[in-house]
């Protein structure tokens, strides 16, 4: 097991384990591995700069918890370099040096580090059955109001596309749209592919804006660009010709050629059909993990207008302009929903028409609202 690297503008060192921690430095850590001072693609620099300076607005006086894994370490190294440029103190953790994967729980040293950090960055590739460990992390983030960047399944393409967005512009559009939906009682969404969905909104549930500009009030995915709530009730058909979320995303990718059609009644998934029988089966099993896994917990509108197409990666694709919903966990700590689930899976479509009450705000995937 390795311990985090603590960096200041003057030095780089590996901290000594605290008394009673029960941990010992691994050989790699003793040799200095884990500093994240490794070569990385310079094309990552603009996206890393955006993350540190625009989205999180990290200050030199702040402590940052950086969590990554072996697959994503090069991207994390680019982010760490931006932290070093501003002189911020950080602890960098590589999951495989702390525990076997898939994780059953988030390693205790990371949880302890989060308790003393003002900012956290989670740049990791998702593995099957790791949602529990991510929920443990966000529970600390929510309680301590840490500015948290959630970059699950971040990859080179996303760093070169979504992470290079003009997030100030995305934020302006997101603010306009969220102000509209907060006054609305219903939203309707259709697509040429066959989606026809109606969401009745619950005035007791809050709308959240995660435009990429991250505040202590709500952690956000990066790249950002969405507004969301827990719906009162959703009914209709959703043709998922974009992507499905969690670990199924990596398995099935872009669904344009083999869409999954979900039928929803009374906010519950009642049917799911696809010519790809494995996708159909896996999705059905996922959405029947617990009593609320088939319940629509999120209704969202993607607002990242710098994205031009679905790429088969949920982290970016759920920000693609249009509607996406998620079955399972409703993020009740933020929306006010009074129910819960151990699962959460987003589903994304393409080229939406959207009406807020009776006003159309999107036609064939293009916003009719100016940024």
C-alpha angles and dihedrals in degrees: 000000000000128000123225122274112241111208130187129171089265106044149005119223142156109239121234113248114262118253113277094013091125090217129121129200115256121232089254091054092048088053090053098256112151097050087114087224089138131127114273136181107273087218086075092064100084092050092045090049089052091051096050103033107026107027101033100020091210116198127213090243094058131094117227129201110209116192120187143144138227094270095050099036095109092058090046089052090056090051092047090052089058090050089052092051091059093040098242120158113241142176114212119203129189109201097214090059091058106039146355117271140269086052119231091190135005107264114261095235089061093047089050091049092051088056090066101034129097095198134030134190121196111194105167141131111246120240130195116284096007097117090099091061091049091050089052088054096048091048088064091042092052095045095048095036093233117178096243129187111202108202103168112172093003110171142171095276092052092048089053096043121022096027090055093059123127093251094184088060092044089051093053092053092044091053092052093049095044090052089055097048094046088066095044132098098200144014126203124198130187137171135192087243091067108272113145111167133164124194120194108204127225110222089208091064119080128231114227128205116213101172097154093272099106122207133181089255096069132010114226144204118250122249087045133200119124145097121212147172140174104264124229092225135341125202133174142044128317117193103204102207094149116054144306120229144237116034092333088073093067090046099050106019121180111016098195093114096038109030125187116227117210124194116204128192126174090355092302130111106245102170139010123188136178138155084234097078094187091056090047092050096044093047092049092050092048093051091051099052094111138000094279101035090100094049121102103247099167136039113184145171119213113225106177097120092180089072113094104184146006109266103186096259116111095206090065101023096061086062091054109115109272141056127310130172134193131214116219133014109049097199087242093177086071106026097040095240111156098211134071146201136194091226137058125183125174124210123200133197136186139248103004134192109212132191123190102204098316099332118099112222100170134037121189092339097313122112116237088199117089120235 
